[in-house]
Amino acid sequence: MIFDMPTCGGCRTCEISCSYHHLRAFAPSVSSIKILNKVDGVGYHVQFLEEDGELGRVCDGCAGLEVPYCVEACKDAEELMSMLQQLPVRIKAKAGSKDAGR
């Protein structure tokens, strides 16, 4: 799931902290959050992985923690938290639209 985040500075600290949640090591390649360059406009795109795969691990919202590591690391924590809260709703809506097409 990809979100637009005009306030993102591209530091990728969220990727590093997410990987620590999964492995207890700093390895952004396994992170559930990916910061993607935008073709135009300010900021970056933020991608949360919806399944395990080559790009990393599925985002579990740092289950068991009050505040996810990526949110703690972000300069715009409120915006990132909003995206995380939208994630289950958007995944469910996406699944529903796939089912409707059958």
Steps between C-alpha positions, in 0.01 A plus 500: 500500500652830393429839655616846397688683775597855401656558843743205469863608471623161378732427792381137509541477877157335504634217281791442735286500813245268337770248415609511863145404601514192276860382546648695790752614237526801272423352157261718296472222239260317735306808601121512458514867408672628187565861409463549125608792287226703335510601135382849584387704797641529848561219745500128432265207463474269801432133430384254765545139394184292504672162479837340564723483197816617330440860606473422871249391759131578531420799718356389833485853641754393763237284668529517876655845506306813583689701238655330195874546457460675165269757658745562783774566244300728270519880506129502408385227735137611489479464121673162501274372778199610297626293207549195720148536636360517145690190390254229618204692356668545161609136487145387578358734233754374247408140577132584465551656157689188386214277622242719321685445171453123514 
